[in-house]
Amino acid sequence: MLQWPERALCNIAVMKTVEELNKSKIPIVRIDPSLEQYQGKILFPEKLAKANEMLKTAKLPKRKN
């Protein structure tokens, strides 16, 4: 007889349908609090400067009305 690990049975019981997840007000992912140390810091200043320069010179497509 095939035995399921106890943890696998717990995961099966907790699975929810897409409709239940869409109705839920609780986020599906949990953000690691240790990432707070990076808030407000520029990690890649060269890439940021290049992206800002590209945005300054970017041409937007004409709107179709």
Jmol script that loads the backbone (N, CA, C; Angstrom):
load data "model"
ATOM      1  N   MET A   1       0.838  -1.188   0.000  1.00  0.00           N
ATOM      2  CA  MET A   1       0.000   0.000   0.000  1.00  0.00           C
ATOM      3  C   MET A   1       0.882   1.251   0.000  1.00  0.00           C
ATOM      4  N   LEU A   2       0.532   2.218  -0.831  1.00  0.00           N
ATOM      5  CA  LEU A   2       1.290   3.452  -0.948  1.00  0.00           C
ATOM      6  C   LEU A   2       0.980   4.370   0.223  1.00  0.00           C
ATOM      7  N   GLN A   3       2.010   4.850   0.886  1.00  0.00           N
ATOM      8  CA  GLN A   3       1.841   5.747   2.033  1.00  0.00           C
ATOM      9  C   GLN A   3       2.193   7.168   1.621  1.00  0.00           C
ATOM     10  N   TRP A   4       1.309   8.111   1.890  1.00  0.00           N
ATOM     11  CA  TRP A   4       1.572   9.515   1.634  1.00  0.00           C
ATOM     12  C   TRP A   4       2.270  10.105   2.839  1.00  0.00           C
ATOM     13  N   PRO A   5       3.271  10.943   2.609  1.00  0.00           N
ATOM     14  CA  PRO A   5       3.871  11.643   3.757  1.00  0.00           C
ATOM     15  C   PRO A   5       2.827  12.555   4.404  1.00  0.00           C
ATOM     16  N   GLU A   6       2.941  12.725   5.686  1.00  0.00           N
ATOM     17  CA  GLU A   6       1.970  13.537   6.431  1.00  0.00           C
ATOM     18  C   GLU A   6       1.916  14.960   5.908  1.00  0.00           C
ATOM     19  N   ARG A   7       3.056  15.500   5.519  1.00  0.00           N
ATOM     20  CA  ARG A   7       3.107  16.872   5.018  1.00  0.00           C
ATOM     21  C   ARG A   7       2.326  16.999   3.708  1.00  0.00           C
ATOM     22  N   ALA A   8       2.423  16.007   2.841  1.00  0.00           N
ATOM     23  CA  ALA A   8       1.699  16.044   1.570  1.00  0.00           C
ATOM     24  C   ALA A   8       0.198  16.082   1.806  1.00  0.00           C
ATOM     25  N   LEU A   9      -0.277  15.351   2.795  1.00  0.00           N
ATOM     26  CA  LEU A   9      -1.707  15.356   3.098  1.00  0.00           C
ATOM     27  C   LEU A   9      -2.158  16.724   3.582  1.00  0.00           C
ATOM     28  N   CYS A  10      -1.312  17.408   4.339  1.00  0.00           N
ATOM     29  CA  CYS A  10      -1.653  18.752   4.814  1.00  0.00           C
ATOM     30  C   CYS A  10      -1.762  19.718   3.646  1.00  0.00           C
ATOM     31  N   ASN A  11      -0.854  19.620   2.688  1.00  0.00           N
ATOM     32  CA  ASN A  11      -0.881  20.522   1.541  1.00  0.00           C
ATOM     33  C   ASN A  11      -2.110  20.294   0.688  1.00  0.00           C
ATOM     34  N   ILE A  12      -2.528  19.063   0.536  1.00  0.00           N
ATOM     35  CA  ILE A  12      -3.706  18.752  -0.265  1.00  0.00           C
ATOM     36  C   ILE A  12      -4.951  19.338   0.396  1.00  0.00           C
ATOM     37  N   ALA A  13      -5.038  19.275   1.694  1.00  0.00           N
ATOM     38  CA  ALA A  13      -6.208  19.769   2.406  1.00  0.00           C
ATOM     39  C   ALA A  13      -6.295  21.287   2.369  1.00  0.00           C
ATOM     40  N   VAL A  14      -5.168  21.984   2.214  1.00  0.00           N
ATOM     41  CA  VAL A  14      -5.135  23.432   2.274  1.00  0.00           C
ATOM     42  C   VAL A  14      -5.338  24.070   0.901  1.00  0.00           C
ATOM     43  N   MET A  15      -5.160  23.322  -0.185  1.00  0.00           N
ATOM     44  CA  MET A  15      -5.270  23.897  -1.527  1.00  0.00           C
ATOM     45  C   MET A  15      -6.643  24.530  -1.726  1.00  0.00           C
ATOM     46  N   LYS A  16      -6.638  25.679  -2.394  1.00  0.00           N
ATOM     47  CA  LYS A  16      -7.863  26.426  -2.635  1.00  0.00           C
ATOM     48  C   LYS A  16      -8.071  26.591  -4.131  1.00  0.00           C
ATOM     49  N   THR A  17      -9.295  26.868  -4.507  1.00  0.00           N
ATOM     50  CA  THR A  17      -9.578  27.103  -5.911  1.00  0.00           C
ATOM     51  C   THR A  17      -9.219  28.541  -6.265  1.00  0.00           C
ATOM     52  N   VAL A  18      -9.123  28.818  -7.545  1.00  0.00           N
ATOM     53  CA  VAL A  18      -8.790  30.159  -8.013  1.00  0.00           C
ATOM     54  C   VAL A  18      -9.857  31.146  -7.561  1.00  0.00           C
ATOM     55  N   GLU A  19     -11.102  30.739  -7.585  1.00  0.00           N
ATOM     56  CA  GLU A  19     -12.191  31.633  -7.169  1.00  0.00           C
ATOM     57  C   GLU A  19     -12.044  32.012  -5.697  1.00  0.00           C
ATOM     58  N   GLU A  20     -11.658  31.050  -4.856  1.00  0.00           N
ATOM     59  CA  GLU A  20     -11.472  31.352  -3.434  1.00  0.00           C
ATOM     60  C   GLU A  20     -10.310  32.312  -3.229  1.00  0.00           C
ATOM     61  N   LEU A  21      -9.235  32.125  -3.997  1.00  0.00           N
ATOM     62  CA  LEU A  21      -8.087  33.021  -3.876  1.00  0.00           C
ATOM     63  C   LEU A  21      -8.428  34.424  -4.353  1.00  0.00           C
ATOM     64  N   ASN A  22      -9.220  34.536  -5.413  1.00  0.00           N
ATOM     65  CA  ASN A  22      -9.599  35.854  -5.934  1.00  0.00           C
ATOM     66  C   ASN A  22     -10.490  36.603  -4.953  1.00  0.00           C
ATOM     67  N   LYS A  23     -11.330  35.914  -4.206  1.00  0.00           N
ATOM     68  CA  LYS A  23     -12.222  36.551  -3.246  1.00  0.00           C
ATOM     69  C   LYS A  23     -11.501  36.920  -1.960  1.00  0.00           C
ATOM     70  N   SER A  24     -10.378  36.286  -1.695  1.00  0.00           N
ATOM     71  CA  SER A  24      -9.656  36.467  -0.450  1.00  0.00           C
ATOM     72  C   SER A  24      -9.006  37.852  -0.389  1.00  0.00           C
ATOM     73  N   LYS A  25      -8.991  38.453   0.783  1.00  0.00           N
ATOM     74  CA  LYS A  25      -8.333  39.743   1.002  1.00  0.00           C
ATOM     75  C   LYS A  25      -6.905  39.545   1.513  1.00  0.00           C
ATOM     76  N   ILE A  26      -6.519  38.290   1.746  1.00  0.00           N
ATOM     77  CA  ILE A  26      -5.200  37.970   2.281  1.00  0.00           C
ATOM     78  C   ILE A  26      -4.238  37.749   1.116  1.00  0.00           C
ATOM     79  N   PRO A  27      -3.054  38.369   1.127  1.00  0.00           N
ATOM     80  CA  PRO A  27      -2.114  38.163   0.020  1.00  0.00           C
ATOM     81  C   PRO A  27      -1.626  36.716  -0.026  1.00  0.00           C
ATOM     82  N   ILE A  28      -1.313  36.256  -1.234  1.00  0.00           N
ATOM     83  CA  ILE A  28      -0.867  34.884  -1.416  1.00  0.00           C
ATOM     84  C   ILE A  28       0.601  34.740  -1.031  1.00  0.00           C
ATOM     85  N   VAL A  29       1.394  35.760  -1.239  1.00  0.00           N
ATOM     86  CA  VAL A  29       2.818  35.704  -0.921  1.00  0.00           C
ATOM     87  C   VAL A  29       3.105  36.517   0.335  1.00  0.00           C
ATOM     88  N   ARG A  30       4.166  36.141   1.001  1.00  0.00           N
ATOM     89  CA  ARG A  30       4.601  36.868   2.184  1.00  0.00           C
ATOM     90  C   ARG A  30       5.966  37.460   1.881  1.00  0.00           C
ATOM     91  N   ILE A  31       6.145  38.749   2.072  1.00  0.00           N
ATOM     92  CA  ILE A  31       7.404  39.433   1.772  1.00  0.00           C
ATOM     93  C   ILE A  31       8.323  39.326   2.980  1.00  0.00           C
ATOM     94  N   ASP A  32       9.554  38.946   2.716  1.00  0.00           N
ATOM     95  CA  ASP A  32      10.546  38.774   3.770  1.00  0.00           C
ATOM     96  C   ASP A  32      10.882  40.128   4.389  1.00  0.00           C
ATOM     97  N   PRO A  33      10.717  40.280   5.692  1.00  0.00           N
ATOM     98  CA  PRO A  33      10.987  41.575   6.342  1.00  0.00           C
ATOM     99  C   PRO A  33      12.448  42.015   6.251  1.00  0.00           C
ATOM    100  N   SER A  34      13.362  41.088   6.019  1.00  0.00           N
ATOM    101  CA  SER A  34      14.775  41.473   5.935  1.00  0.00           C
ATOM    102  C   SER A  34      15.059  42.309   4.682  1.00  0.00           C
ATOM    103  N   LEU A  35      14.129  42.344   3.726  1.00  0.00           N
ATOM    104  CA  LEU A  35      14.315  43.164   2.524  1.00  0.00           C
ATOM    105  C   LEU A  35      14.123  44.650   2.800  1.00  0.00           C
ATOM    106  N   GLU A  36      13.614  45.011   3.972  1.00  0.00           N
ATOM    107  CA  GLU A  36      13.402  46.412   4.331  1.00  0.00           C
ATOM    108  C   GLU A  36      14.708  47.206   4.311  1.00  0.00           C
ATOM    109  N   GLN A  37      15.837  46.520   4.507  1.00  0.00           N
ATOM    110  CA  GLN A  37      17.126  47.223   4.522  1.00  0.00           C
ATOM    111  C   GLN A  37      17.457  47.867   3.172  1.00  0.00           C
ATOM    112  N   TYR A  38      16.833  47.391   2.093  1.00  0.00           N
ATOM    113  CA  TYR A  38      17.100  47.926   0.765  1.00  0.00           C
ATOM    114  C   TYR A  38      16.141  49.045   0.361  1.00  0.00           C
ATOM    115  N   GLN A  39      15.133  49.311   1.176  1.00  0.00           N
ATOM    116  CA  GLN A  39      14.159  50.343   0.834  1.00  0.00           C
ATOM    117  C   GLN A  39      14.825  51.714   0.842  1.00  0.00           C
ATOM    118  N   GLY A  40      14.639  52.443  -0.249  1.00  0.00           N
ATOM    119  CA  GLY A  40      15.195  53.786  -0.365  1.00  0.00           C
ATOM    120  C   GLY A  40      16.629  53.831  -0.858  1.00  0.00           C
ATOM    121  N   LYS A  41      17.267  52.670  -1.067  1.00  0.00           N
ATOM    122  CA  LYS A  41      18.636  52.640  -1.557  1.00  0.00           C
ATOM    123  C   LYS A  41      18.633  52.381  -3.058  1.00  0.00           C
ATOM    124  N   ILE A  42      19.558  53.002  -3.759  1.00  0.00           N
ATOM    125  CA  ILE A  42      19.735  52.742  -5.189  1.00  0.00           C
ATOM    126  C   ILE A  42      20.816  51.675  -5.307  1.00  0.00           C
ATOM    127  N   LEU A  43      20.409  50.477  -5.735  1.00  0.00           N
ATOM    128  CA  LEU A  43      21.343  49.360  -5.780  1.00  0.00           C
ATOM    129  C   LEU A  43      22.208  49.373  -7.037  1.00  0.00           C
ATOM    130  N   PHE A  44      21.680  49.888  -8.143  1.00  0.00           N
ATOM    131  CA  PHE A  44      22.411  49.903  -9.401  1.00  0.00           C
ATOM    132  C   PHE A  44      22.360  51.307  -9.989  1.00  0.00           C
ATOM    133  N   PRO A  45      23.189  52.228  -9.503  1.00  0.00           N
ATOM    134  CA  PRO A  45      23.110  53.620  -9.950  1.00  0.00           C
ATOM    135  C   PRO A  45      23.412  53.806 -11.442  1.00  0.00           C
ATOM    136  N   GLU A  46      24.326  52.989 -11.998  1.00  0.00           N
ATOM    137  CA  GLU A  46      24.650  53.127 -13.423  1.00  0.00           C
ATOM    138  C   GLU A  46      23.438  52.764 -14.280  1.00  0.00           C
ATOM    139  N   LYS A  47      22.780  51.687 -13.924  1.00  0.00           N
ATOM    140  CA  LYS A  47      21.603  51.262 -14.691  1.00  0.00           C
ATOM    141  C   LYS A  47      20.463  52.268 -14.545  1.00  0.00           C
ATOM    142  N   LEU A  48      20.313  52.848 -13.364  1.00  0.00           N
ATOM    143  CA  LEU A  48      19.275  53.852 -13.148  1.00  0.00           C
ATOM    144  C   LEU A  48      19.536  55.079 -14.008  1.00  0.00           C
ATOM    145  N   ALA A  49      20.789  55.525 -14.069  1.00  0.00           N
ATOM    146  CA  ALA A  49      21.133  56.694 -14.884  1.00  0.00           C
ATOM    147  C   ALA A  49      20.875  56.413 -16.361  1.00  0.00           C
ATOM    148  N   LYS A  50      21.213  55.216 -16.815  1.00  0.00           N
ATOM    149  CA  LYS A  50      20.992  54.856 -18.215  1.00  0.00           C
ATOM    150  C   LYS A  50      19.495  54.799 -18.527  1.00  0.00           C
ATOM    151  N   ALA A  51      18.709  54.213 -17.628  1.00  0.00           N
ATOM    152  CA  ALA A  51      17.264  54.128 -17.834  1.00  0.00           C
ATOM    153  C   ALA A  51      16.631  55.514 -17.852  1.00  0.00           C
ATOM    154  N   ASN A  52      17.051  56.396 -16.967  1.00  0.00           N
ATOM    155  CA  ASN A  52      16.515  57.759 -16.939  1.00  0.00           C
ATOM    156  C   ASN A  52      16.850  58.505 -18.227  1.00  0.00           C
ATOM    157  N   GLU A  53      18.058  58.314 -18.737  1.00  0.00           N
ATOM    158  CA  GLU A  53      18.455  58.959 -19.988  1.00  0.00           C
ATOM    159  C   GLU A  53      17.617  58.438 -21.154  1.00  0.00           C
ATOM    160  N   MET A  54      17.367  57.138 -21.173  1.00  0.00           N
ATOM    161  CA  MET A  54      16.548  56.555 -22.236  1.00  0.00           C
ATOM    162  C   MET A  54      15.112  57.083 -22.171  1.00  0.00           C
ATOM    163  N   LEU A  55      14.604  57.268 -20.975  1.00  0.00           N
ATOM    164  CA  LEU A  55      13.245  57.788 -20.833  1.00  0.00           C
ATOM    165  C   LEU A  55      13.147  59.241 -21.280  1.00  0.00           C
ATOM    166  N   LYS A  56      14.208  60.018 -21.069  1.00  0.00           N
ATOM    167  CA  LYS A  56      14.201  61.416 -21.497  1.00  0.00           C
ATOM    168  C   LYS A  56      14.129  61.532 -23.013  1.00  0.00           C
ATOM    169  N   THR A  57      14.816  60.631 -23.710  1.00  0.00           N
ATOM    170  CA  THR A  57      14.894  60.737 -25.168  1.00  0.00           C
ATOM    171  C   THR A  57      13.900  59.830 -25.882  1.00  0.00           C
ATOM    172  N   ALA A  58      13.090  59.084 -25.160  1.00  0.00           N
ATOM    173  CA  ALA A  58      12.155  58.144 -25.786  1.00  0.00           C
ATOM    174  C   ALA A  58      11.035  58.899 -26.498  1.00  0.00           C
ATOM    175  N   LYS A  59      10.674  58.394 -27.653  1.00  0.00           N
ATOM    176  CA  LYS A  59       9.558  58.970 -28.408  1.00  0.00           C
ATOM    177  C   LYS A  59       8.344  58.070 -28.223  1.00  0.00           C
ATOM    178  N   LEU A  60       7.248  58.676 -27.854  1.00  0.00           N
ATOM    179  CA  LEU A  60       6.016  57.914 -27.660  1.00  0.00           C
ATOM    180  C   LEU A  60       5.280  57.778 -28.992  1.00  0.00           C
ATOM    181  N   PRO A  61       4.584  56.658 -29.188  1.00  0.00           N
ATOM    182  CA  PRO A  61       3.822  56.518 -30.418  1.00  0.00           C
ATOM    183  C   PRO A  61       2.638  57.483 -30.440  1.00  0.00           C
ATOM    184  N   LYS A  62       2.212  57.859 -31.631  1.00  0.00           N
ATOM    185  CA  LYS A  62       1.087  58.771 -31.759  1.00  0.00           C
ATOM    186  C   LYS A  62      -0.194  58.050 -31.353  1.00  0.00           C
ATOM    187  N   ARG A  63      -1.084  58.794 -30.697  1.00  0.00           N
ATOM    188  CA  ARG A  63      -2.360  58.231 -30.239  1.00  0.00           C
ATOM    189  C   ARG A  63      -3.329  58.080 -31.386  1.00  0.00           C
ATOM    190  N   LYS A  64      -4.042  56.991 -31.378  1.00  0.00           N
ATOM    191  CA  LYS A  64      -5.094  56.782 -32.375  1.00  0.00           C
ATOM    192  C   LYS A  64      -6.423  57.120 -31.730  1.00  0.00           C
ATOM    193  N   ASN A  65      -7.147  58.050 -32.285  1.00  0.00           N
ATOM    194  CA  ASN A  65      -8.452  58.438 -31.736  1.00  0.00           C
ATOM    195  C   ASN A  65      -9.547  58.145 -32.704  1.00  0.00           C
TER     196      ASN A  65
END
end "model"
wireframe off; spacefill off
backbone 0.3
color backbone group
